[in-house]
Amino acid sequence: MLRIYNGVKWMKIVFCSAVCATIALCVYHNWVHAKELDMLGNGVVKVHRSKHLREDILYGDRDGVTAISLSHNANQKPVDGNIKDLDEAKAKIRELEMRIKLLEGGNPRRFPDVKFLNYRTRKRILVTGGAGFVGSHLVDSLMMEGHEVIVVDNFFTGRKRNVEHWIGHENFELIHHDIVNPLFIEVDEIYHLASPASPQHYMFNPVKTIKTNTVGTINMLGLAKRVGARVLIASTSEVYGDPEVHPQPETYWGHVNPIGPRACYDEGKRVSESLSYAYAKQEKVQVRVARIFNTYGPRMHMNDGRVVSNFILQALRNEDITIYGHGDQTRSFQYVSDLVEGLTALMASNYSMPVNIGNPVEYAIKDFAKKIRDLVGGRSRLTFSDAVEDDPQRRKPDITVAQTQLHWQPKVTLQQGLKKTIDFFHKELLRSSHSNRNMFQPELSLTNPILNAKAEQVEVKR
């Protein structure tokens, strides 16, 4: 009897212990659940991924995509009051998501409607110098066609704001990298545009300019060889130097000073072409070479020292328009959208020899200056200064090859293109003056009501 009594006693103790443990576990579970909800309400969120999640809420940030997840097993049925708690948690997460989006740039970002391409027709395309003037317009065109675009830029002359409207799009990737260093990436096509292009920029660092056009080109050709990509080399009309043949066909070998102040760019591009055809012959790399003539349009640097930007800025400021030399030297100007169409047509073609891409309409520099002054409507006077060393006297492309092989020719007239470019420069000047005037004041943003409200409060206090 004593043994039976002791057995019952121990059974009671074990049973009571189990009940107490169960109650303690339930209390702990409810405390943890309440704590998680409290953390959600205060903006503290556990970030993780799980295959059992019932709901993932994604939002884009500047460094990638973060998942804010509500921990809930898809196979577990809610019990008791958990349904209400779950709905409240979801609502708080959605509210937090909207707050984050407002803080990170206002309304959720909307991208232009791009074409949808299936995996057979969609290409993965690398654009070196893709944050630059020409490169960013090329990126816009390729993105709108539905391709995946990877921009590589060291931002020596490129600017992030030229491509920031694509940041966050699933087809777009931006890499801060100098192509003088090797790059390992899988692509189908390469547009090699990386290089300073204005005299002011390439004369600032001539060694870097030569290295970009030689070592950088070798790296891109090597990449094309490894992955079997087609590569387009952006060459220049400067390979013709101060030409003795007019207009300049692709068969003209040029007249270049190899040790002059412009040689780092002129000879760098000539070597770039030589390297391209050496790789084509020896390594069977598919190459395309575009000899680009003077190009203008929105996103040009205001102070790059080129004739278009110089004349427009001086006219907008009602300053004297400075012409270097007598003003009878000639240039041919193409609008940037025409150039982009020429580049994409060349890449898609089966023609592998160099192609001039430019507008064959020729203007004397002094007449070009007058046209800009008239379009601006200012009262600027034309003044003349000493000629620049090695400045070509005539420049006009023979575009017969582009017309016959690519079925391409420029469409935008000088008047149409200059109006758009002048409008861009006018906005840039206003933006620049506004930034200088409000150097210590938060800048108002049309897409950020929170920052706008704070800025207005600061202004009222002043």
WOBEL-V719048 format. One record per pair of residues at least 12 apart in sequence whose C-alpha atoms are under 6 Angstrom apart, sorted by the first residue. I is the first residue (numbers start at 1). GAP is how many residues later the second one is. Records with the same first field share a line. If there is no record, write none. Layout:
# WOBEL-V719048
I = GAP ; GAP
This chain:
# WOBEL-V719048
47 = 21
52 = 21 ; 22
53 = 19 ; 20
54 = 18 ; 20
56 = 13
105 = 343
106 = 341 ; 342
114 = 30 ; 32
115 = 30 ; 31
116 = 30
117 = 29
122 = 25
123 = 24
124 = 24 ; 63 ; 64
125 = 24 ; 62 ; 63 ; 64 ; 65
126 = 23 ; 24 ; 64
127 = 24 ; 63 ; 64
128 = 24 ; 25 ; 64 ; 65 ; 66
129 = 24 ; 64 ; 65
130 = 21
131 = 27 ; 28 ; 31
132 = 26
133 = 166 ; 167
136 = 26
138 = 202
148 = 23
149 = 23
150 = 23 ; 24
151 = 23 ; 24
152 = 23 ; 24 ; 25
153 = 23 ; 24
154 = 22 ; 23 ; 24
179 = 37
180 = 32 ; 35 ; 36
182 = 37
188 = 41
189 = 40 ; 41 ; 42
190 = 41
191 = 40 ; 41
192 = 40 ; 41
193 = 41
200 = 104 ; 105
206 = 58
210 = 54 ; 58
213 = 55 ; 59
214 = 58
225 = 60
230 = 56
231 = 56
232 = 55 ; 56 ; 57
233 = 56
234 = 56
235 = 34 ; 55 ; 56
236 = 55 ; 56
237 = 54 ; 55 ; 56
238 = 28
239 = 27 ; 31
240 = 14 ; 15
241 = 13 ; 14 ; 15
242 = 13 ; 150
243 = 12
247 = 149 ; 150 ; 151
248 = 149 ; 150
249 = 149
288 = 64
289 = 65
290 = 64 ; 65
291 = 64 ; 65 ; 66
292 = 65
293 = 65
294 = 39
295 = 38 ; 39 ; 40 ; 41
296 = 39 ; 40
297 = 38 ; 39 ; 124
298 = 123 ; 126
315 = 58 ; 65
318 = 60 ; 62
319 = 61
320 = 60 ; 61 ; 62
321 = 61 ; 62
322 = 61 ; 62
323 = 61
324 = 60 ; 61 ; 62 ; 63
325 = 60 ; 61 ; 62
327 = 38 ; 39
328 = 36
329 = 35 ; 36 ; 64 ; 65
330 = 33 ; 34 ; 35 ; 64 ; 65
331 = 31 ; 32 ; 64
332 = 27 ; 29 ; 30 ; 64
333 = 26
334 = 24 ; 25
335 = 82
338 = 72
345 = 61
356 = 43
360 = 36 ; 37
442 = 13
